[in-house]
Amino acid sequence: MSSAQARSAITLTVLAVLLVAGAAWGPSAVTAPFSDSDEASSSACVETDVARGSTLSSAQVLVSVLNAGDRSGLAGRTLQGLVDAGFARGSGQDAPGDADVARAQIWTDDPTNPAVRLVRTHLGADTEVVRRDAPVDGVVVVVGDDFDELLPGKQQVKVRGDATVCVPPDA
């Protein structure tokens, strides 16, 4: 056997061993559940208590935007505008099919939350705050086809009563 044939045989043997090892290990790696530490590190926000009298800034507020209209990219553009205004980036995606929003709404389970008040200053006082569970984290802004642009709202608000806010993990 020549040296070229020997190298080829060794190479094929090594590749065959790698193939068998991958075939044995692969299915268990693909079907293994995620550990708790992996899930915690992927969380978009941390529920954090804020005390009455403290100040809540836009950097401490995670905002997500849902598009309830037909204008492509509306959620992404609106989310980018809020990020440019200092808010932490949540997700931007389409709203659920039952969303009926002409201009803008904020969906929340706590309409008096200071984070909701702060985001609302960028949408306008006439923006409806709807008590509703949202499919994404943070203060959830839902925009429709009549939504034009963000306002130059506040950068911070005074917390009027003890509350819990969805704060980005790195804030």
VEXROLO-316437 format. One record per residue (C-alpha): z negated, y negated, x negated. Coordinates in pm, whole numbers. Each point is the difference from the previous one (the first is absolute). Last residue first. Layout:
BEGIN
<ropa Z="Z" Y="Y" X="X"/>
...
//
This chain:
BEGIN
<ropa Z="-3327" Y="-4860" X="3047"/>
<ropa Z="134" Y="316" X="-170"/>
<ropa Z="-58" Y="237" X="292"/>
<ropa Z="160" Y="-242" X="250"/>
<ropa Z="-257" Y="-117" X="258"/>
<ropa Z="6" Y="113" X="363"/>
<ropa Z="-273" Y="-224" X="140"/>
<ropa Z="-329" Y="77" X="173"/>
<ropa Z="-190" Y="-281" X="167"/>
<ropa Z="-326" Y="-195" X="3"/>
<ropa Z="50" Y="-323" X="191"/>
<ropa Z="180" Y="-331" X="-47"/>
<ropa Z="168" Y="86" X="-334"/>
<ropa Z="141" Y="-324" X="-139"/>
<ropa Z="375" Y="10" X="-46"/>
<ropa Z="231" Y="7" X="-299"/>
<ropa Z="356" Y="-79" X="-109"/>
<ropa Z="83" Y="-176" X="326"/>
<ropa Z="344" Y="-5" X="156"/>
<ropa Z="334" Y="-139" X="-116"/>
<ropa Z="185" Y="140" X="301"/>
<ropa Z="208" Y="316" X="-4"/>
<ropa Z="353" Y="7" X="129"/>
<ropa Z="229" Y="73" X="291"/>
<ropa Z="-133" Y="272" X="230"/>
<ropa Z="213" Y="24" X="315"/>
<ropa Z="130" Y="347" X="-94"/>
<ropa Z="-346" Y="154" X="-9"/>
<ropa Z="-283" Y="10" X="-251"/>
<ropa Z="-310" Y="220" X="-6"/>
<ropa Z="-273" Y="-105" X="-242"/>
<ropa Z="-258" Y="265" X="-85"/>
<ropa Z="-310" Y="-109" X="-188"/>
<ropa Z="-58" Y="292" X="-231"/>
<ropa Z="114" Y="359" X="18"/>
<ropa Z="288" Y="150" X="201"/>
<ropa Z="55" Y="172" X="337"/>
<ropa Z="-189" Y="-269" X="193"/>
<ropa Z="-264" Y="48" X="264"/>
<ropa Z="14" Y="-277" X="258"/>
<ropa Z="-195" Y="-310" X="102"/>
<ropa Z="282" Y="-254" X="4"/>
<ropa Z="-20" Y="-340" X="-170"/>
<ropa Z="273" Y="-224" X="141"/>
<ropa Z="150" Y="-260" X="-231"/>
<ropa Z="-31" Y="-342" X="167"/>
<ropa Z="-221" Y="-128" X="-284"/>
<ropa Z="283" Y="46" X="-248"/>
<ropa Z="114" Y="278" X="-232"/>
<ropa Z="-151" Y="-105" X="-334"/>
<ropa Z="-331" Y="-104" X="159"/>
<ropa Z="0" Y="341" X="173"/>
<ropa Z="-45" Y="173" X="-337"/>
<ropa Z="-333" Y="-178" X="-53"/>
<ropa Z="-130" Y="65" X="351"/>
<ropa Z="90" Y="370" X="-29"/>
<ropa Z="-184" Y="21" X="-334"/>
<ropa Z="-300" Y="-172" X="162"/>
<ropa Z="-25" Y="277" X="263"/>
<ropa Z="-35" Y="-138" X="352"/>
<ropa Z="286" Y="213" X="140"/>
<ropa Z="-163" Y="325" X="-121"/>
<ropa Z="209" Y="315" X="74"/>
<ropa Z="306" Y="-178" X="-128"/>
<ropa Z="367" Y="-65" X="73"/>
<ropa Z="121" Y="-350" X="-86"/>
<ropa Z="293" Y="-120" X="204"/>
<ropa Z="325" Y="-181" X="-73"/>
<ropa Z="318" Y="-122" X="171"/>
<ropa Z="130" Y="220" X="285"/>
<ropa Z="-224" Y="303" X="-37"/>
<ropa Z="29" Y="313" X="215"/>
<ropa Z="-118" Y="288" X="-217"/>
<ropa Z="47" Y="334" X="180"/>
<ropa Z="244" Y="132" X="-263"/>
<ropa Z="-253" Y="-30" X="-284"/>
<ropa Z="62" Y="-291" X="-236"/>
<ropa Z="245" Y="31" X="-287"/>
<ropa Z="-129" Y="-33" X="-355"/>
<ropa Z="-172" Y="-223" X="-250"/>
<ropa Z="-309" Y="137" X="-169"/>
<ropa Z="-300" Y="-173" X="-151"/>
<ropa Z="37" Y="-269" X="-262"/>
<ropa Z="-305" Y="-212" X="-79"/>
<ropa Z="8" Y="-356" X="133"/>
<ropa Z="65" Y="-301" X="-224"/>
<ropa Z="262" Y="-204" X="186"/>
<ropa Z="273" Y="181" X="-198"/>
<ropa Z="-143" Y="324" X="142"/>
<ropa Z="31" Y="-149" X="350"/>
<ropa Z="360" Y="-99" X="-66"/>
<ropa Z="74" Y="347" X="-140"/>
<ropa Z="-142" Y="156" X="318"/>
<ropa Z="223" Y="-221" X="214"/>
<ropa Z="308" Y="94" X="-201"/>
<ropa Z="-85" Y="370" X="15"/>
<ropa Z="-76" Y="-3" X="373"/>
<ropa Z="321" Y="-187" X="81"/>
<ropa Z="220" Y="232" X="-208"/>
<ropa Z="244" Y="78" X="281"/>
<ropa Z="-29" Y="-224" X="305"/>
<ropa Z="-28" Y="227" X="306"/>
<ropa Z="-361" Y="-84" X="83"/>
<ropa Z="-340" Y="168" X="-15"/>
<ropa Z="-21" Y="-23" X="-379"/>
<ropa Z="-345" Y="92" X="-130"/>
<ropa Z="-183" Y="-196" X="-269"/>
<ropa Z="-300" Y="109" X="-208"/>
<ropa Z="-260" Y="-236" X="-146"/>
<ropa Z="-286" Y="80" X="-239"/>
<ropa Z="-252" Y="-283" X="-18"/>
<ropa Z="-213" Y="-78" X="-306"/>
<ropa Z="275" Y="-206" X="-166"/>
<ropa Z="11" Y="-215" X="317"/>
<ropa Z="-355" Y="-118" X="-62"/>
<ropa Z="-313" Y="74" X="201"/>
<ropa Z="-292" Y="-239" X="-49"/>
<ropa Z="-360" Y="96" X="67"/>
<ropa Z="-208" Y="-147" X="282"/>
<ropa Z="-34" Y="326" X="192"/>
<ropa Z="29" Y="294" X="-235"/>
<ropa Z="305" Y="203" X="-85"/>
<ropa Z="-10" Y="379" X="19"/>
<ropa Z="281" Y="187" X="-172"/>
<ropa Z="237" Y="268" X="136"/>
<ropa Z="204" Y="96" X="-306"/>
<ropa Z="374" Y="-33" X="7"/>
<ropa Z="335" Y="170" X="-54"/>
<ropa Z="-153" Y="338" X="-75"/>
<ropa Z="195" Y="193" X="-263"/>
<ropa Z="-294" Y="34" X="-238"/>
<ropa Z="-218" Y="150" X="272"/>
<ropa Z="255" Y="267" X="83"/>
<ropa Z="39" Y="112" X="-361"/>
<ropa Z="-378" Y="12" X="-44"/>
<ropa Z="-35" Y="217" X="310"/>
<ropa Z="230" Y="265" X="-149"/>
<ropa Z="346" Y="55" X="138"/>
<ropa Z="62" Y="342" X="151"/>
<ropa Z="192" Y="262" X="-200"/>
<ropa Z="340" Y="98" X="149"/>
<ropa Z="222" Y="-140" X="-276"/>
<ropa Z="-224" Y="112" X="-285"/>
<ropa Z="-34" Y="353" X="141"/>
<ropa Z="376" Y="28" X="46"/>
<ropa Z="75" Y="-119" X="-354"/>
<ropa Z="-234" Y="219" X="-209"/>
<ropa Z="174" Y="340" X="22"/>
<ropa Z="357" Y="-132" X="8"/>
<ropa Z="-79" Y="-238" X="-284"/>
<ropa Z="-143" Y="281" X="-213"/>
<ropa Z="303" Y="224" X="72"/>
<ropa Z="243" Y="-281" X="-88"/>
<ropa Z="-191" Y="-89" X="-317"/>
<ropa Z="6" Y="366" X="-112"/>
<ropa Z="376" Y="20" X="70"/>
<ropa Z="60" Y="-321" X="-197"/>
<ropa Z="-191" Y="138" X="-299"/>
<ropa Z="198" Y="328" X="13"/>
<ropa Z="332" Y="-186" X="30"/>
<ropa Z="-84" Y="-215" X="-304"/>
<ropa Z="-109" Y="306" X="-201"/>
<ropa Z="324" Y="183" X="85"/>
<ropa Z="211" Y="-305" X="-84"/>
<ropa Z="-179" Y="-46" X="-331"/>
<ropa Z="55" Y="369" X="-82"/>
<ropa Z="371" Y="-24" X="90"/>
<ropa Z="41" Y="-303" X="-229"/>
<ropa Z="-189" Y="182" X="-278"/>
<ropa Z="240" Y="295" X="21"/>
<ropa Z="-96" Y="342" X="141"/>
//
